[in-house]
């Protein structure tokens, strides 16, 4: 099944369009990654999007669609 994110209704603080990112990866690592994702009931796309958000945050990069809710919660508990 293919779902176009741009056709979904989303809040103003979340992405409203999607872009494709194509990577080359060793087939053995790809299979291991997909198996791990499935075992955690996550799609590989969900995990990669989270990895990208974490990487941007780690390096202090901000962007327009960044949710302010999660950062406020983290600051309160830190």
Number of C-alpha atoms within 10 A of each C-alpha: 2 4 7 8 13 12 10 10 9 12 9 10 12 12 14 14 11 10 7 5 6 6 5 6 9 7 9 8 10 13 12 11 15 16 15 14 16 12 10 9 9 13 15 16 12 10 14 11 11 12 12 11 15 13 12 13 14 9 8 8 11 10 9 9 12 15 13 9 9 9 11 10 10 9 8 7 6 5
